[in-house]
Amino acid sequence: MLTPKISLKDTEQKAFQTTFADGLWDIYLGCLISLFAIAPLLSTSLGDFWSSVIFLPIWGVVYLVIRLVRQRVVMPRLGTAAWGRARKGKLRKFSLVMFVVNLAALVLGVIIAINLLRVPGQVATLILGILLLVGFTIAAYLLDFNRLYGYGLLVGFSPLVGEWLYTHKSVSHHGFPITFGITAVIMILTGLIIFARFLRQNPVPAVETSSEEV
């Protein structure tokens, strides 16, 4: 009887995909996206700069909490693995691409803030949507994280729909609190549901105790 050949690459890919099987990164990304929903509401009292900077320590705390949960809750259920050269190469490419995308978003934000090039709101919104969509799509491909494709569509269209609400329905803050708020809630709820299912399907392995006969 022939046994199917097991590809080491496929095995590593499946093992790597378990990194996102617990839903914690969905929750973290949802928390990051919530910045676009909450920051505009704080800009009147704090200003555009500080209404964004104030989230940095919050992001740090959320990240540390997720790391702690992964170490204390997830790893005892799944264990750990070392990645091969190809996978490490993809991770390096992912880091580089995310740096470029975030740098471009930062430059766009500065241009809009100081109105350097007199960029119309609709154009700036379109560029922001494209940057977010491209960033999430590339990340989904490099990380084999398929849910990011869907999140990319949600995040990419959020500023466009928000601008439409602002222009045609007179919704304040360019509609960002509504569109990005809904997107963030979808991502966080998805993560919580996946995390609850992960805990139910992966109980902590029982510790075997050895007894010695006297």
N, C-alpha and C positions, 0 to 999 in steps of 0.2 A: 504494500500500500504506500503510495507516494504522499509525503507530507509537504504542505505548502511551504515555500521558501519565505523566510521572514527577513525583510529588508531592515538593516540597522538604521538607515535613514528614516524609514517610516516609523520604526519603533521609537526613535528619539523625538520625532515630530509629535507623536501621540503623547509621549511623556511631557514634552514641553507645553503642549496644549492644556495639560492638567494645571499649569500655572494659573490659568484663567477659569478653571472649572469651579472655583469656589465663589465667584461673584464679587470678591472684595475689590478687584480693580474696577469693576463697573461702578461700585459705590464711590470709590475715590475719584474717578473721572466725573461722575455726577456732581460731586462736591466742587470740583474745579470749575465745571461749567456753570454752577450756581453763581459764580462771581459775576458773570454777564447779566444775571437777573437781579442781583442784590446791589451791586456797585452803583448802577444808575440811580437807585433810590437814595443812596447816601451821598451822591455827588453834590447835592444842594448844600448840605451842612458841612461836609468834609472837603469838598473840592474833588476834581477828577483824579488827581494823583493819589491822595490819601485814601479815597474810597476804594482804590484797588490795592494799595500797599497794605492796608489793614488786614487783608486776607492772607498775607504770607505766613504769619505765625499760626493762623488757623489751619492752613494747608499742611504746615509742618506737623502740627498735633495730629491731624487726621492720618497723615502718612505714618507717623510713629505708631498710632493705634492699630492701623492695618498691619504693619510689620509685626507688632506684638501678637495680634490675633493669628497671623500666619504661623508664627513660631510656636505659639502655645496650643492652637486649635487645629490648624490645617496640617502642618508637618507631621505631627504624631499619627495622622490618619493616612497620609500619602508617602511620607518619607522624603528624602532629598535625592537629587541626581546631578551629575556633572555633565555639561554640554560639550559636544564635539567642536572641532575647528570651524565647520561650516555654520553651525548655529551661533557660535560666538561672533563670526563675521557678520551675520545678519543683525545681531544685537548692536554691533559697532556701527553698522550702516544706519540702523534705526536711531541711535543716539545722534549721529551726524545730521540726519534728515530733520529730526525734531528740533535740533539746535537752529538749523537754517529757518525752519518754519516759524519757530518762536521769535527768532530775531526779526524776521520779516513782519510778523504781527506787531512786535514792539515798535519798529520803525514806522509802521502804518499808524499806530496809536499816537506816536509823538507828532507825526505830520498832521493828524486830525486835531490833536490838542492845541497846537500852536498855529494851526491853519496855514502852514508854510506854503503849500502849493494851491491854496484855495480849492481844495478837493470837495466837490459836491457830496452831500450826504448819501445819495443813492449810489454813487461810484464807490465811496469808501465802504459802504455796506456790502456791495457786490464783491469787492476785493477781500473783505473779511470773510464772507461766506466761502469764497473759493479757497482761501488759505486754510480754513478749518476743514473743508471737505477733502482737500488734497492731503493735509496732514493726517487725518484719520484714515484715509484710504491707504496711504503708504504704510502707516503703522499696522493696519490690519494685514497687509500682505507680508511685511517683514516679520511680524510676530505670529502669523497663522492664527490670528484672533478674529474670527469671522464676525462676531457681533459688532466689531468696530465699523464694518461697512454700513450697517444700519444706523449706528450712532453718528457716523459721518454725514449721512443724509439728513438726519434730524438737526445736527449742529450746523451744517452748511446752509440749510434753508431757514434756520431760525432768524438770522438777521434780515433776510429778504422778506420773510413774512412779517417780521416786526416793522420793517420800513413801510410795508403796504398798510399795516394797521395804523401806523403813525400818519401816513399821507391821506388815507381814505376814511379812516374811522376816528382820527384825532386822538389816538391813544398816546399817552405821555411816554417820554423816554424812548422814543422810537420803537415802542412795543417790546423792547428787550426783556423787561421783567416778566411778561407773559410768555413769550416764545421760548426764551432760554429757561425760564422757570419750569415750564411744562417738560422741556427736554431733560433738564436735570432731574426732575421727579421721576420720569420714565426710567432713566438710567439707574437711579438709586433704588427704586422699587424692584427693577429687574435684578439688580445685584442682591438685594435682600431675599428675594424669592429663590434665586439660584443658591445662595448661601444656606438657606434653610433646607433646601432639597439636598445639598451636599452633606450637611450634617446628618440628615436622616438616612442617606444612602451609604455613608462612610462612618460607621461607629468606630470609636477608639478600640484598637485591637486589645484583646484581653491579655494581661500579663501572666505568663505561665509561671507557676510557683513549683519548685521542686521540694520534695520531702525526703528526708533520709530515715531509713529504718534503723531503729536503735537495737 
